[in-house]
């Protein structure tokens, strides 16, 4: 009953292994580093805001689980913003 599923999983895993072994990571050039740096620089304020909000939440005795959620959510939003900015910068051709 599950035989086809296992065969598909084995084929997918083998394909990923072959692809990984066959490809080499490319070196980042100056443009890639600049785009990465700009995107990281412009999205880091979100993490800082989340940390300050977390400290304020601790001052006001908010349960620590909510503070942890707030910190993780700010980190998540910062990464989404960073990736969006990187895509935008590549699209513009900076």
C-alpha angles and dihedrals in degrees: 000000000000096000095104090049093055092047091052091049092050092049092048093048092047090049091052092049092050092047092049093049094045098049126071123209111252122234115248113244126210093272093054092049092048093050092047092048094048094048092048091046094051096045099045092083088072092061091046090051090049092051092049090047089050091053090048090049090053090050089054091048097247110169111269094237089064091048089053090050090050092051094047091046092052090049090049093050091047092054092047090050091048093052092045091051091048091053091047092050093048089048092051092046099237 
